[in-house]
Amino acid sequence: MKISKLVSILAIAVAALTVVPVASAQRGRAHVGFAGPRVIVAPLAPPPPPPAVVVPPAPFPGAVWTDGYYDYNGGRHVWVEGRYRRGRAGMHWRGHSWGQRDDGWVLTPGGWERD
């Protein structure tokens, strides 16, 4: 009986850990870009135009600014702030982009690409 209770507790803990990242899409959340391919379909409308942004000075040598973008969460577009990343030799950052398909608007995540 104690083992089955422990298994149940562990199952609940694992389920809670897998739900937290999905539910955390809020204004200012961390940039996506290393999570791998992810398809987000916004069925009704494209994202609004990006807000005007003043890029702050680079905080360290070799810093690369990655523009902000609109994510889609909870049935609405949510702005994710831009930020600096450590540059990678022989690579450049390709920003997130939205494109239209038959079933709606699709977000293609940004990421590092070879020069």
C-alpha positions in Angstrom: 0.0 0.0 0.0 2.8 2.4 0.8 4.5 1.8 -2.6 1.3 2.5 -4.5 0.8 5.7 -2.6 4.4 6.8 -3.4 3.8 6.0 -7.1 0.7 8.1 -7.0 2.5 11.0 -5.4 5.3 10.8 -8.0 2.8 10.7 -10.9 1.1 13.8 -9.6 4.4 15.6 -9.2 5.6 14.7 -12.7 2.2 15.8 -14.2 2.5 19.1 -12.3 6.0 19.7 -13.7 4.9 19.1 -17.2 2.0 21.5 -17.0 3.9 24.5 -15.5 6.0 25.5 -18.5 3.0 25.5 -20.8 0.9 27.6 -18.5 3.7 30.2 -18.0 3.3 32.1 -21.3 3.0 35.6 -20.0 4.2 39.1 -21.1 7.9 39.2 -20.8 8.5 35.5 -20.6 11.8 34.1 -21.8 12.5 34.0 -25.5 11.8 30.7 -27.3 14.5 29.6 -29.7 16.2 26.5 -28.4 13.1 24.5 -27.6 13.1 23.0 -31.1 10.4 23.1 -33.8 7.0 24.2 -32.4 3.9 25.0 -34.4 1.5 27.5 -33.1 -1.6 28.3 -35.1 -3.5 31.5 -34.4 -6.8 30.7 -36.2 -8.3 34.1 -36.5 -5.9 36.9 -37.1 -2.2 37.8 -37.6 -0.3 39.4 -34.7 -0.5 43.1 -34.4 2.5 45.3 -35.5 5.4 45.1 -33.1 5.7 47.9 -30.6 8.4 50.5 -31.0 11.5 49.3 -29.1 14.6 51.2 -28.0 17.4 48.6 -28.1 19.5 49.1 -24.9 23.3 49.1 -25.1 25.0 45.7 -25.3 25.6 44.4 -21.8 28.8 42.5 -22.7 31.2 42.1 -25.7 29.8 39.9 -28.5 26.2 40.3 -27.4 23.6 39.8 -30.1 20.2 41.5 -29.8 17.3 39.2 -30.6 14.1 41.1 -31.4 10.9 40.6 -29.5 8.0 38.8 -31.1 4.3 37.9 -30.6 3.6 34.5 -29.2 0.0 33.1 -29.1 -1.4 32.0 -25.8 -4.9 31.7 -24.4 -6.5 32.7 -27.6 -4.6 36.0 -28.0 -1.3 37.3 -29.1 1.2 38.0 -26.3 4.3 40.2 -26.7 7.6 38.6 -25.7 10.3 41.2 -25.1 13.6 41.1 -27.1 16.9 40.4 -25.3 20.6 40.0 -25.7 22.1 36.6 -26.2 25.7 35.5 -26.4 26.8 35.5 -30.0 28.0 32.2 -31.6 31.0 32.1 -33.9 30.0 31.6 -37.6 26.2 32.0 -36.8 23.6 34.6 -36.9 20.2 34.9 -35.2 17.1 34.4 -37.4 14.1 36.0 -35.6 10.7 34.5 -35.0 8.2 35.0 -37.9 4.5 34.6 -38.6 3.1 33.2 -41.9 -0.4 32.5 -43.1 -1.7 29.0 -44.0 -5.1 27.7 -44.8 -5.9 27.0 -41.1 -4.6 30.2 -39.7 -1.4 32.1 -38.8 1.7 30.0 -37.9 4.6 31.1 -35.7 8.0 29.8 -36.8 10.4 30.0 -33.9 13.7 31.9 -34.3 17.1 30.3 -33.8 20.7 30.3 -34.7 21.7 29.7 -38.3 25.1 29.2 -39.9 26.5 32.2 -41.8 
